[in-house]
Amino acid sequence: MEYIVETENLTKRFGKELAVSALEMRIPKGEIYGFLGPNGAGKTTTIRMLLGLMRPTSGSIRIFDKDLTRNRINILKRVGSLVENPSYYPHLTAYENLEALRKILGVSKARIMGVLKIVRLQEVANKKVKGFSLGMKQRLGIAASLLNNPDLLILDEPTNGLDPSGIIEIRQLIQRLPQDYGMTVIISSHLLSEIDQMATTVGIVSKGRMIFQDSIDEMRKFAKQKVLLKVSDSKAAWRALLAKGLRADLDNGNLSLLNRTDEKVAEAVKYLVQEGFSIYRVEEEKKSLEDVFLQMTKEEHVG
């Protein structure tokens, strides 16, 4: 598998505080990588190191299969980023703001309208930025990060402070980038619901350590359903199921089946009815990804 970003034992200390600890990051080409963690978990510090804005205390970073410390300029030419709030000249138009940046980057003038089209701001190219909504400003920030036609785009909390329609706009825009432009995208967030709707791969950090890294589908497997049974005399019913060899849990008077196949649920219900128990309710309890995320970070804090 081709990795666009690989870190080995990436560590950053601030005095005695360990902000990032032995982080092993693997980001495959063409993925939207959701970099998740509570505020203060080390996400922004990691992103600053990936962008060469901060030197690691120890460990290494490889981007495009090249060492970042040795090939910083060449690598960063192929990277676009939006870290914290984008800065603008409010008295200039969207086009003029991008023109100022274009001169520094040395890309063609045609690229300006190209990126404004990608972020759907071409209609307001000549409008002053001070009249833009927060969502429009955020999209202009993404347009600026796309000017150099990057292979890797790094976005730090890009939907922060946006209203629901602004969030949907940014989400749709990010989802199009890998398939339409072949980009790999890293998007950091403390909101799992946000990442769940965009990312294909996810890395979760807690207290500077990577506690989970895999596809979003693998993470969803952690959100396994339980089948809950509301029955008369749940304790006796639980004992009856165990005697029959059917795996079940009893928690605060709630009976849950550990084998959730339809056949096993049907078998358990049929058996309990035959044994004279009244079944009041059979329901599926799904654990949301939010619950999984909280559980993972909680376990990490306990450990």
C-alpha positions as CSV (number, residue, x, y, z in Angstrom):
1,M,0.0,0.0,0.0
2,E,1.2,3.5,-0.9
3,Y,1.3,5.8,2.1
4,I,1.3,9.6,1.6
5,V,2.2,10.3,5.2
6,E,4.1,8.0,7.6
7,T,5.4,8.9,11.1
8,E,7.7,6.8,13.2
9,N,7.7,7.4,17.0
10,L,6.8,11.0,16.5
11,T,7.2,12.8,19.8
12,K,6.9,16.4,21.0
13,R,7.6,17.7,24.4
14,F,7.0,21.2,25.8
15,G,9.2,21.2,28.9
16,K,7.9,18.3,31.1
17,E,4.6,18.1,29.2
18,L,4.4,15.3,26.5
19,A,2.1,16.7,23.9
20,V,2.6,14.0,21.3
21,S,3.9,10.6,22.3
22,A,5.5,8.0,19.9
23,L,2.8,8.6,17.3
24,E,2.7,6.1,14.4
25,M,0.5,7.6,11.6
26,R,-0.2,5.8,8.3
27,I,-2.2,7.7,5.7
28,P,-2.9,5.8,2.4
29,K,-3.0,7.6,-0.9
30,G,-6.4,9.0,-1.9
31,E,-8.0,8.7,1.6
32,I,-9.9,11.2,3.6
33,Y,-8.1,10.6,6.9
34,G,-10.1,11.7,10.0
35,F,-7.7,12.8,12.7
36,L,-9.9,12.6,15.8
37,G,-9.4,13.4,19.5
38,P,-10.7,15.5,22.3
39,N,-9.5,19.1,22.5
40,G,-5.9,19.1,23.9
41,A,-5.2,15.6,22.7
42,G,-2.2,16.7,20.5
43,K,-3.9,17.0,17.1
44,T,-2.8,20.6,16.3
45,T,0.7,19.9,17.5
46,T,0.9,16.9,15.2
47,I,-0.4,18.9,12.3
48,R,2.1,21.7,12.9
49,M,4.9,19.1,12.8
50,L,3.6,17.6,9.6
51,L,3.7,21.1,8.0
52,G,7.2,21.8,9.2
53,L,6.0,24.6,11.5
54,M,7.3,22.8,14.6
55,R,10.3,20.5,15.0
56,P,9.6,17.1,16.6
57,T,11.5,16.3,19.9
58,S,12.2,12.9,18.4
59,G,10.9,10.6,15.7
60,S,10.5,11.0,12.0
61,I,8.0,12.2,9.4
62,R,7.9,10.9,5.8
63,I,5.6,12.6,3.3
64,F,5.4,11.3,-0.3
65,D,8.0,8.8,0.8
66,K,10.6,11.5,1.5
67,D,12.0,12.6,4.9
68,L,10.4,15.9,5.9
69,T,13.6,17.3,7.6
70,R,15.7,16.7,4.5
71,N,13.2,17.6,1.7
72,R,11.0,20.2,3.5
73,I,10.7,22.7,0.6
74,N,10.0,20.1,-2.1
75,I,7.4,18.4,0.1
76,L,5.6,21.5,1.2
77,K,5.3,22.7,-2.5
78,R,2.9,19.7,-2.9
79,V,0.9,20.3,0.4
80,G,-2.0,22.7,1.0
81,S,-3.2,23.6,4.5
82,L,-5.8,25.4,6.4
83,V,-4.8,25.6,10.1
84,E,-7.0,27.6,12.5
85,N,-8.8,30.6,11.0
86,P,-7.8,31.7,7.5
87,S,-6.5,35.2,7.3
88,Y,-7.7,37.7,4.7
89,Y,-7.6,41.3,3.6
90,P,-11.2,42.1,4.3
91,H,-11.2,45.2,2.0
92,L,-10.1,43.2,-1.0
93,T,-12.3,40.9,-3.1
94,A,-12.0,37.1,-3.1
95,Y,-10.2,37.3,-6.4
96,E,-7.7,39.9,-5.1
97,N,-7.0,37.9,-1.9
98,L,-6.1,34.9,-4.0
99,E,-4.1,37.0,-6.5
100,A,-1.9,38.2,-3.6
101,L,-1.2,34.6,-2.6
102,R,-0.8,33.4,-6.3
103,K,2.1,35.8,-6.8
104,I,3.9,34.3,-3.8
105,L,3.3,30.7,-5.0
106,G,4.1,31.5,-8.6
107,V,1.1,29.6,-10.1
108,S,-0.8,30.7,-13.2
109,K,-3.6,33.3,-13.1
110,A,-6.1,30.8,-14.5
111,R,-5.8,28.8,-11.3
112,I,-7.6,31.5,-9.3
113,M,-11.0,31.0,-11.1
114,G,-10.3,27.3,-11.1
115,V,-10.1,27.1,-7.3
116,L,-13.0,29.5,-6.8
117,K,-15.1,27.1,-9.0
118,I,-14.0,24.1,-6.9
119,V,-15.3,25.8,-3.7
120,R,-18.3,27.3,-5.6
121,L,-17.4,31.0,-5.0
122,Q,-16.9,31.9,-8.7
123,E,-20.2,34.0,-8.6
124,V,-18.8,36.2,-5.8
125,A,-15.2,36.4,-7.1
126,N,-15.4,40.3,-7.2
127,K,-17.2,40.7,-3.9
128,K,-15.3,42.1,-0.9
129,V,-14.4,39.5,1.7
130,K,-15.7,41.6,4.6
131,G,-19.3,40.9,3.3
132,F,-18.7,37.1,3.3
133,S,-20.5,34.8,5.7
134,L,-18.3,32.6,8.0
135,G,-18.9,29.6,5.7
136,M,-17.9,31.6,2.6
137,K,-14.7,32.7,4.4
138,Q,-13.9,29.1,5.2
139,R,-14.4,28.1,1.6
140,L,-12.2,30.9,0.5
141,G,-9.6,29.5,3.0
142,I,-9.9,26.1,1.3
143,A,-9.6,27.8,-2.1
144,A,-6.3,29.4,-1.0
145,S,-5.0,26.0,0.2
146,L,-5.8,24.5,-3.2
147,L,-4.0,27.2,-5.3
148,N,-0.8,25.2,-5.6
149,N,-2.8,22.1,-6.7
150,P,-1.6,20.0,-3.8
151,D,-1.4,16.3,-3.6
152,L,-2.0,16.4,0.2
153,L,-4.5,18.8,1.9
154,I,-4.4,19.3,5.6
155,L,-7.4,20.9,7.3
156,D,-7.5,21.6,11.0
157,E,-11.1,21.8,12.4
158,P,-12.5,23.2,9.1
159,T,-16.1,23.3,10.2
160,N,-15.5,25.0,13.5
161,G,-18.1,27.7,14.3
162,L,-20.1,27.0,11.1
163,D,-23.9,26.7,11.0
164,P,-25.4,23.4,9.8
165,S,-25.7,24.6,6.1
166,G,-22.0,25.8,6.2
167,I,-20.9,22.4,7.6
168,I,-22.8,20.5,4.9
169,E,-21.1,22.7,2.2
170,I,-17.6,22.1,3.5
171,R,-18.3,18.4,3.9
172,Q,-19.5,18.0,0.3
173,L,-16.5,20.0,-0.9
174,I,-14.0,17.8,1.0
175,Q,-15.7,14.5,-0.2
176,R,-15.2,15.5,-3.8
177,L,-11.5,16.2,-3.6
178,P,-10.0,12.7,-3.7
179,Q,-12.3,11.4,-6.5
180,D,-12.2,14.6,-8.6
181,Y,-8.6,15.8,-8.0
182,G,-6.8,12.7,-6.7
183,M,-5.9,14.5,-3.4
184,T,-5.3,12.9,-0.1
185,V,-7.0,14.8,2.7
186,I,-6.2,15.0,6.5
187,I,-9.1,16.5,8.4
188,S,-8.7,17.0,12.2
189,S,-11.8,17.3,14.4
190,H,-13.0,16.6,17.9
191,L,-16.5,15.9,16.5
192,L,-16.9,12.2,15.6
193,S,-20.3,12.9,13.8
194,E,-18.4,15.2,11.4
195,I,-15.6,12.7,10.6
196,D,-18.1,9.8,10.3
197,Q,-19.8,11.5,7.4
198,M,-16.5,12.3,5.5
199,A,-13.6,10.1,6.4
200,T,-12.6,6.8,4.9
201,T,-9.8,6.2,7.4
202,V,-9.6,7.3,11.0
203,G,-6.9,7.9,13.6
204,I,-7.9,8.6,17.2
205,V,-5.5,10.3,19.6
206,S,-5.9,10.7,23.3
207,K,-3.3,12.4,25.5
208,G,-0.9,12.5,22.6
209,R,-1.1,8.8,21.8
210,M,-2.7,7.0,18.9
211,I,-5.2,4.7,20.4
212,F,-6.9,3.5,17.2
213,Q,-6.1,3.7,13.5
214,D,-8.0,1.9,10.7
215,S,-10.8,2.3,8.2
216,I,-14.0,4.0,9.4
217,D,-15.8,0.6,8.6
218,E,-13.5,-1.1,11.1
219,M,-14.4,1.5,13.7
220,R,-18.1,0.9,13.0
221,K,-17.6,-2.7,13.9
222,F,-16.9,-1.5,17.5
223,A,-20.4,-0.1,17.5
224,K,-21.9,-3.6,17.7
225,Q,-25.6,-3.9,18.4
226,K,-27.0,-5.6,21.4
227,V,-30.4,-7.3,21.4
228,L,-32.3,-6.4,24.6
229,L,-35.1,-8.6,26.0
230,K,-37.7,-7.2,28.4
231,V,-39.1,-10.3,30.2
232,S,-40.9,-11.4,33.3
233,D,-38.4,-12.5,36.0
234,S,-35.2,-11.5,34.0
235,K,-32.9,-13.3,36.5
236,A,-34.7,-16.7,36.1
237,A,-34.9,-16.1,32.3
238,W,-31.1,-15.4,32.2
239,R,-30.4,-18.6,34.1
240,A,-32.7,-20.6,31.8
241,L,-30.9,-19.2,28.7
242,L,-27.4,-20.1,30.1
243,A,-28.6,-23.6,31.0
244,K,-29.8,-24.0,27.4
245,G,-26.3,-22.8,26.2
246,L,-27.5,-19.5,24.9
247,R,-25.1,-16.6,25.7
248,A,-26.7,-13.7,27.6
249,D,-25.9,-10.9,30.0
250,L,-27.9,-9.6,32.9
251,D,-27.3,-6.0,33.8
252,N,-29.6,-4.0,36.2
253,G,-32.5,-6.4,35.4
254,N,-31.9,-6.0,31.6
255,L,-31.3,-9.1,29.6
256,S,-29.2,-8.9,26.5
257,L,-28.2,-11.6,24.0
258,L,-24.5,-11.8,23.1
259,N,-25.1,-13.7,19.9
260,R,-27.2,-11.4,17.7
261,T,-27.9,-13.6,14.7
262,D,-31.6,-13.7,13.8
263,E,-31.7,-17.5,14.3
264,K,-30.2,-17.2,17.9
265,V,-32.6,-14.4,18.8
266,A,-35.6,-16.4,17.5
267,E,-34.3,-19.5,19.4
268,A,-34.0,-17.6,22.7
269,V,-37.4,-16.0,22.4
270,K,-39.1,-19.4,21.5
271,Y,-37.4,-21.2,24.4
272,L,-38.3,-18.5,26.9
273,V,-42.0,-18.6,25.8
274,Q,-42.0,-22.4,26.1
275,E,-40.5,-22.1,29.6
276,G,-43.4,-19.9,30.6
277,F,-41.8,-16.5,30.6
278,S,-43.7,-13.4,29.3
279,I,-41.7,-11.5,26.6
280,Y,-42.7,-7.8,26.8
281,R,-40.2,-6.4,24.3
282,V,-37.4,-7.3,22.0
283,E,-35.3,-4.4,20.7
284,E,-31.9,-3.7,19.2
285,E,-29.7,-1.3,21.0
286,K,-27.1,0.3,18.7
287,K,-24.0,1.9,20.0
288,S,-23.3,5.1,18.2
289,L,-19.8,5.9,16.9
290,E,-19.9,8.8,19.4
291,D,-20.3,6.2,22.2
292,V,-17.4,4.2,20.8
293,F,-15.2,7.2,20.6
294,L,-16.0,8.2,24.2
295,Q,-15.4,4.6,25.4
296,M,-12.1,4.5,23.6
297,T,-10.9,7.8,25.0
298,K,-12.3,7.0,28.5
299,E,-10.5,3.6,28.6
300,E,-7.3,5.4,27.5
301,H,-7.7,7.9,30.4
302,V,-8.4,5.2,32.9
303,G,-5.4,3.2,31.6
